[in-house]
């Protein structure tokens, strides 16, 4: 005959029934009071009656449940009858092969007779002060956890506050490396997957041999219960198997034998345990356990924030590393050294406002005493501008030739950019061919800030644009110009990052200051003049980081 009420597990019903319902319809014929007692415990332990799954570790929650009822004033005889009902439920479960053992709770009456001292005696004349102190401790902990961003800081603050709130001295925290757990190097996991993440006030018996009794493999009682999924809230544990192992090895545990435990969850998954130890078992009240459960929930949230912070930091470090690598790659695309120009000296300064820049320059050696000089500024900043810079720079270099005047080269570059790019970005370019044999310069300026030519008389001339910017108009209307160098003439080519540089008063450096700086420069070579210009700019900005990408190229005729 099939047992009544077994549902899909045993036939007779089309819908699975809860274990309580199956127990109620079993051949034991429990009375309504017994069924209600079982149902009350099941709802306390599993919340949802349909989620009830019996476990060999259910002695821990059962003991905690009975303790809560005691604190609520339920008489001992009533608790004993209730216990008998629940044990009958477990005997039925064992007969149905749902559980192998029946919870061991014979200690209840013995400790009832011993009249365990409760910690509320800390405030014998004012019990309310005890509750206020605990709530203040919880409030302080919440504040600390909200400010904490590192895992060690979270765990240390938690353990110290818990011990202070419960007037205890010893505690420790275990964490599991489950998915979602923030527990990672520099922590090192022992062979046992439960790692000791924090500890405070450990007795010599647990401190000895590098805390071997806490860290050694093999689950202790609370870990086994936690791993099985039964620890859903703070519970009192009868005894600590790790303290027992230490005592058996004649370790000095300073009278500690028992502990209470509170679970830690990561994204809803079991991730760790907070243990607080004491000399007497079950010294914590139901209210204490509720506070512990609240603390466990706060720690879970704080550790999740810490995990996200660590993840963000790791991603930021990775991004910074990648950006630095990209910056290095970009810098490697620029000339690594200036060429030797007969009759001239040349110097260049290049700065990126961000990790990557849209400014670039190039010095191309054509042979026969001819050299290409390029200074350009891509619209926008950062990585997009840097990528467009690489495109524009490569097109200019591959198109440049001493047989073509600069205007023809820039016209070709404009067509090729429009054919290859859909970004909507553009670039301003000053491109010139220097002939060191004739001391002449042929140039084209596509929307670039006007280079400044300081004659040996110190008169400043502006080299105005000969056409619009590149990458915008299908047909680039641009022309070229020519100039001749005499000894002592200085050509300054720059991007708008120079004249747009800001000081602390939010004022721009502007073209007038640049002209004055160039006019007053006393150096005789390009590096000397560039150093003076840079010093004037630094004095103006107060050493602030560049507002925009900056390129400054100085060419001096020294024949």
C-alpha positions in Angstrom: 0.0 0.0 0.0 1.4 3.4 -1.0 1.8 5.9 1.9 -1.0 8.5 1.7 0.0 12.0 0.7 3.3 11.2 -0.9 2.4 13.0 -4.1 4.7 12.6 -7.1 7.3 11.2 -4.8 5.2 8.1 -4.0 2.1 8.2 -6.2 -1.5 9.0 -5.3 -1.5 12.7 -6.2 -0.7 14.7 -9.3 0.8 17.6 -7.4 3.8 17.3 -5.0 2.9 17.8 -1.3 5.0 19.5 1.4 6.7 17.2 3.9 4.4 18.5 6.6 1.3 17.6 4.6 2.7 14.1 3.9 3.5 13.7 7.6 -0.1 14.8 8.5 -1.5 12.1 6.2 0.9 9.4 7.2 0.1 6.2 9.0 1.2 7.8 12.3 -2.0 9.9 12.3 -0.5 12.8 14.3 -3.0 14.9 16.1 -3.7 18.6 15.1 -1.6 20.0 17.9 1.4 17.9 16.8 0.9 19.0 13.2 0.7 22.6 14.1 3.8 22.4 16.3 5.7 20.9 13.3 4.3 23.4 10.9 5.4 26.3 13.2 9.0 25.0 13.4 9.1 24.4 9.6 7.9 27.9 8.8 10.5 29.3 11.3 13.3 27.3 9.8 12.5 27.2 6.1 10.1 30.2 5.8 8.3 28.5 3.0 6.7 25.2 4.0 7.2 23.8 0.5 11.0 24.4 0.8 11.3 22.1 3.8 14.0 19.4 3.2 15.1 17.5 6.3 18.9 17.4 7.1 21.1 15.5 9.6 22.3 19.0 10.8 18.9 20.2 11.8 19.8 19.9 15.5 21.3 23.3 15.4 18.3 25.3 14.2 16.0 23.2 16.4 18.1 24.1 19.5 18.0 27.7 18.5 14.3 27.6 17.9 13.7 26.1 21.3 15.9 28.8 22.9 13.9 31.6 21.2 10.7 30.1 22.6 12.2 30.0 26.0 13.1 33.7 25.8 9.6 34.4 24.7 8.3 32.9 27.9 7.1 29.5 26.7 7.0 27.2 29.7 9.4 24.2 29.9 6.7 21.6 29.8 5.2 23.3 26.7 8.6 23.3 25.0 9.1 19.7 25.9 5.7 18.7 24.3 6.6 20.8 21.2 10.0 19.1 21.0 8.3 15.7 21.2 6.1 16.6 18.2 9.0 17.8 16.1 11.1 14.7 17.0 8.1 12.5 15.9 8.2 14.4 12.5 11.9 13.5 12.2 11.3 9.9 13.1 8.8 9.7 10.3 11.4 11.4 8.0 14.0 8.7 8.9 11.4 5.9 8.3 10.9 7.5 4.8 14.6 7.7 4.2 14.5 11.5 4.2 17.1 11.8 6.9 19.5 9.4 8.6 19.6 10.8 12.1 17.2 12.4 14.5 18.2 15.7 16.1 20.0 15.4 19.5 18.5 17.8 21.9 18.6 15.9 25.3 20.6 18.8 26.7 17.5 21.1 27.0 16.3 20.1 30.4 19.9 19.7 31.8 20.8 23.3 30.9 17.4 24.4 32.1 18.4 23.1 35.5 21.8 24.7 35.4 20.2 28.1 34.9 22.7 29.6 32.4 23.6 33.2 33.1 22.4 35.5 30.4 24.5 38.4 29.2 21.8 40.9 30.0 23.2 40.8 33.5 25.8 43.2 32.1 23.2 45.9 32.7 21.3 44.4 35.7 19.8 47.7 36.8 18.9 49.0 33.3 18.2 46.3 30.7 17.2 49.1 28.2 20.7 50.4 28.2 21.9 47.0 26.9 19.5 47.2 24.0 20.5 50.8 23.2 24.2 49.9 23.3 23.7 47.1 20.8 21.6 49.2 18.5 24.3 51.9 18.7 27.0 49.4 17.9 24.9 48.2 14.9 24.4 51.8 13.7 28.1 52.5 14.0 28.9 49.3 12.1 26.6 50.3 9.3 28.4 53.6 9.1 31.8 51.9 9.0 30.7 49.4 6.4 29.2 52.2 4.2 32.6 53.9 4.2 34.7 50.7 3.8 35.9 49.8 0.3 38.5 47.2 1.0 37.7 43.6 2.1 40.1 43.5 5.0 38.7 46.7 6.3 35.1 45.4 6.1 35.9 42.1 7.9 38.0 43.8 10.6 35.4 46.4 11.4 32.7 43.8 11.5 34.5 41.5 13.8 35.5 44.2 16.3 32.0 45.7 16.4 30.3 42.3 16.9 32.6 41.4 19.8 32.1 44.8 21.4 28.3 44.7 20.9 28.0 41.2 22.5 30.6 41.8 25.2 32.8 38.9 23.9 36.5 38.8 23.2 37.0 36.0 20.6 35.7 35.6 17.1 36.8 34.7 13.6 35.4 34.8 10.0 35.6 32.0 7.4 35.0 32.8 3.7 34.5 30.4 0.8 35.9 31.2 -2.7 32.4 30.8 -4.2 31.4 32.6 -7.4 30.7 36.2 -6.5 33.0 36.1 -3.4 35.4 39.0 -3.2 37.9 36.8 -1.5 40.9 36.7 -3.7 44.7 37.3 -3.7 46.6 38.7 -1.8 44.8 36.3 0.4 46.0 32.7 0.0 43.7 29.8 0.3 44.8 26.8 2.3 44.1 23.3 1.1 40.8 23.6 2.9 38.4 25.7 0.9 37.1 27.6 4.0 39.7 30.3 4.5 40.3 32.2 7.7 39.7 35.7 6.6 39.8 37.5 10.0 40.3 36.7 13.7 40.3 38.5 17.0 41.2 37.5 20.5 42.1 34.0 19.7 43.2 31.9 22.7 46.7 30.3 22.6 45.2 26.9 21.8 43.9 28.3 18.4 46.9 30.6 17.8 49.4 27.8 18.1 51.0 26.1 15.1 50.0 28.9 12.7 46.3 28.5 13.7 46.3 25.0 12.5 43.1 24.1 14.4 41.2 26.9 12.7 42.7 26.4 9.2 43.1 22.6 8.9 41.0 20.8 6.3 37.8 19.1 7.2 34.6 20.8 7.9 33.8 21.6 11.5 30.2 21.4 12.8 29.1 24.9 11.8 30.9 24.6 8.4 29.2 21.4 7.6 25.8 22.8 8.5 26.5 26.0 6.5 27.6 24.0 3.5 24.4 22.0 3.5 22.4 25.2 3.2 20.7 24.9 6.6 22.3 28.1 8.1 19.9 30.8 7.0 20.2 33.0 10.1 22.3 33.4 13.2 22.3 30.3 15.3 23.8 29.0 18.6 26.0 26.0 18.1 26.3 23.4 20.9 30.0 23.1 20.8 33.0 24.1 18.6 34.7 21.1 17.1 37.8 23.2 16.3 38.0 24.2 20.0 37.5 20.6 20.9 40.4 19.5 18.7 42.6 22.1 20.3 41.5 21.0 23.8 42.3 17.4 23.0 45.8 18.5 22.0 46.0 20.1 25.4 45.8 23.6 23.9 45.0 26.5 26.2 41.5 27.7 25.0 41.0 29.9 28.1 37.7 28.2 28.9 36.2 28.7 25.4 34.1 25.8 24.3 31.1 27.1 22.3 30.3 29.6 19.6 27.4 31.2 17.8 27.4 31.6 14.0 26.0 33.9 11.4 26.1 33.3 7.7 27.4 35.6 5.0 26.0 35.6 1.5 27.4 36.8 -1.8 24.7 37.7 -4.3 22.4 35.3 -2.5 24.9 32.4 -2.4 26.5 31.1 0.8 29.9 32.7 1.1 31.1 32.7 4.7 30.5 32.4 8.4 31.1 34.8 11.4 31.8 32.9 14.6 31.8 34.4 18.1 33.1 32.1 20.9 32.2 31.9 24.6 32.6 29.7 27.7 28.9 28.8 28.0 26.8 27.4 25.2 23.7 29.3 24.2 24.7 32.4 26.1 23.2 34.6 23.4 19.6 35.6 23.6 17.1 35.5 20.7 17.6 39.2 20.4 21.3 38.7 20.2 20.9 36.3 17.4 18.6 38.7 15.6 21.3 41.4 15.9 23.9 39.0 14.5 21.6 38.2 11.6 21.3 41.9 10.8 25.0 42.2 11.0 25.5 39.3 8.7 23.1 40.9 6.1 25.0 44.2 6.4 28.4 42.5 5.9 27.0 40.7 2.8 26.1 44.0 1.3 29.4 45.6 2.3 31.4 42.7 0.8 29.4 42.9 -2.4 30.3 46.6 -2.6 33.9 45.8 -1.8 33.9 43.1 -4.5 32.5 45.6 -7.0 35.1 48.2 -5.9 37.9 45.7 -6.3 36.5 44.7 -9.7 36.3 48.4 -10.7 39.9 49.0 -9.5 41.1 45.9 -11.4 39.3 47.1 -14.6 40.7 50.6 -14.1 44.2 49.2 -13.7 43.8 47.1 -16.8 42.4 50.1 -18.7 45.2 52.3 -17.5 47.7 49.7 -18.5 46.2 49.3 -22.0 46.0 53.1 -22.4 49.7 53.4 -21.3 50.5 50.7 -23.9 48.5 52.6 -26.5 50.3 55.8 -25.5 53.6 54.1 -25.9 52.6 52.8 -29.3 51.4 56.2 -30.3 54.6 57.8 -29.1 56.6 55.2 -31.1 54.8 56.5 -34.3 56.4 59.9 -33.8 60.0 60.5 -34.8 62.3 59.1 -32.1 65.1 61.6 -32.9 65.4 64.8 -34.9 67.4 64.6 -38.2 70.6 66.4 -38.8 69.6 69.4 -40.9 72.6 71.1 -42.5 72.6 74.8 -41.6 69.6 74.4 -39.3 68.8 73.2 -35.8 65.3 71.9 -34.9 63.6 70.9 -31.6 60.1 69.6 -30.8 57.9 69.4 -27.7 54.8 67.1 -27.8 52.4 66.7 -24.8 49.1 64.8 -24.6 46.2 66.2 -22.5 45.0 62.7 -21.9 46.5 59.3 -22.1 46.4 59.6 -25.9 46.7 62.6 -28.2 45.3 63.9 -31.4 48.3 66.1 -32.0 51.2 64.7 -34.1 54.2 65.8 -35.9 56.6 64.2 -38.4 60.1 64.8 -39.8 60.6 63.1 -43.1 64.0 62.8 -44.7 63.6 62.7 -48.5 67.3 62.8 -49.4 69.3 65.3 -51.3 69.1 67.8 -48.5 65.3 67.9 -48.6 63.1 67.3 -45.5 59.4 67.1 -44.8 58.1 68.9 -41.7 54.6 68.1 -40.5 52.6 69.4 -37.5 48.9 68.5 -37.2 46.0 68.6 -34.8 43.0 66.2 -35.0 39.6 67.4 -33.8 38.7 66.0 -30.3 41.0 64.3 -27.8 41.8 60.9 -26.4 41.6 57.5 -28.1 39.3 58.4 -31.1 41.6 61.3 -32.0 44.7 59.1 -31.6 43.3 56.6 -34.0 42.4 59.3 -36.5 45.9 60.7 -36.0 47.4 57.4 -36.9 45.4 57.3 -40.1 46.1 60.9 -41.1 49.8 60.6 -40.2 50.3 57.5 -42.2 48.5 59.0 -45.2 50.6 62.1 -45.1 53.9 60.2 -44.9 53.0 57.8 -47.7 51.7 60.7 -49.9 54.6 63.1 -49.2 57.3 63.5 -51.9 59.7 66.2 -52.8 58.4 66.0 -56.4 55.0 67.2 -55.3 54.4 70.5 -53.7 52.7 70.4 -50.2 49.4 71.6 -51.5 49.2 68.7 -53.9 50.1 66.3 -51.1 47.4 67.6 -48.7 44.8 67.5 -51.5 45.6 63.8 -52.0 45.5 63.2 -48.3 42.1 64.9 -48.1 40.6 62.6 -50.7 42.0 59.4 -49.1 40.8 60.4 -45.7 37.2 60.9 -47.0 37.4 57.6 -48.8 38.6 55.7 -45.7 37.0 57.4 -42.7 33.3 57.7 -41.7 34.1 59.2 -38.2 33.2 62.9 -39.1 36.5 64.0 -37.6 38.9 66.4 -39.3 42.5 67.5 -39.0 44.4 70.8 -39.4 47.9 70.4 -40.9 51.0 72.5 -41.6 53.2 70.6 -44.1 56.4 72.0 -45.5 59.4 70.8 -47.5 62.6 72.3 -46.4 65.5 72.5 -48.9 68.7 72.9 -46.9 70.6 73.6 -50.1 68.7 76.7 -50.9 67.6 77.6 -47.4 64.0 77.7 -48.7 60.7 76.4 -47.4 57.7 75.4 -49.5 54.6 75.0 -47.4 50.8 74.5 -47.3 48.7 75.3 -44.2 45.3 73.5 -44.0 43.4 75.4 -41.3 46.4 75.3 -38.9 47.1 78.1 -36.4 49.5 80.5 -38.2 53.2 79.6 -37.6 55.3 82.5 -36.6 58.5 83.5 -38.4 60.9 85.6 -36.4 63.4 87.4 -38.6 66.9 88.1 -37.5 65.7 91.7 -36.9 63.3 90.2 -34.4 60.3 91.2 -36.5 57.5 88.6 -36.2 55.6 87.5 -39.3 52.5 85.3 -39.4 52.3 82.5 -42.0 48.6 82.4 -42.7 46.6 79.3 -43.8 46.6 78.5 -47.5 43.5 76.4 -47.3 40.8 74.9 -45.1 41.1 71.9 -42.8 41.4 68.3 -44.1 38.7 65.6 -44.0 35.7 67.8 -44.4 35.4 69.2 -47.9 35.3 66.7 -50.9 37.5 69.0 -53.0 40.2 70.8 -51.0 40.9 74.3 -52.3 44.4 74.8 -51.1 47.5 76.6 -52.4 51.1 76.6 -51.3 53.6 79.3 -50.3 57.3 79.9 -50.2 59.8 81.6 -47.9 63.5 82.0 -47.7 65.6 81.7 -44.5 68.5 84.0 -43.5 70.9 83.4 -40.7 69.2 83.8 -37.4 65.6 83.4 -38.6 63.4 81.3 -36.4 60.2 79.4 -37.5 57.8 78.4 -34.7 55.1 75.9 -35.7 52.5 75.1 -33.0 49.1 73.7 -32.4 46.2 75.5 -30.6 47.1 73.7 -27.3 49.8 76.4 -26.9 47.7 79.5 -27.3 44.7 77.9 -25.5 46.6 76.9 -22.4 44.9 78.1 -19.2 46.2 79.6 -16.0 44.6 79.5 -12.5 42.4 82.6 -13.4 41.0 80.7 -16.4 42.8 83.0 -18.8 44.3 81.7 -22.1 48.0 82.1 -23.0 46.9 83.6 -26.4 48.8 84.4 -29.5 50.1 87.8 -28.3 52.0 86.2 -25.3 53.4 83.6 -27.7 54.6 86.3 -30.1 56.2 88.2 -27.2 57.8 85.1 -25.8 59.3 84.3 -29.2 60.5 87.8 -29.8 62.2 88.0 -26.4 63.8 84.5 -26.6 67.6 84.9 -26.4 68.8 81.4 -27.3 70.7 80.9 -30.5 69.7 77.3 -31.3 66.3 75.6 -31.6 66.6 73.6 -28.3 67.5 76.8 -26.4 64.6 78.8 -27.8 62.1 76.0 -27.3 63.3 75.7 -23.6 62.6 79.4 -23.1 59.2 79.2 -24.7 58.3 76.2 -22.6 59.4 78.0 -19.4 57.2 81.0 -20.2 54.3 78.7 -20.8 54.9 76.8 -17.5 55.2 80.1 -15.6 51.8 81.2 -17.1 49.9 78.0 -16.3 51.5 77.4 -13.0 52.6 73.9 -14.0 49.0 72.8 -14.5 48.4 69.8 -16.8 47.9 70.8 -20.4 44.3 71.8 -21.3 44.7 70.5 -24.8 47.2 68.4 -26.7 50.2 70.5 -27.4 52.9 70.4 -30.1 55.6 73.1 -30.5 58.3 72.8 -33.2 61.1 75.3 -33.5 63.4 75.6 -36.6 66.4 77.9 -36.5 68.6 78.9 -39.4 72.2 78.8 -38.2 74.2 79.1 -41.4 
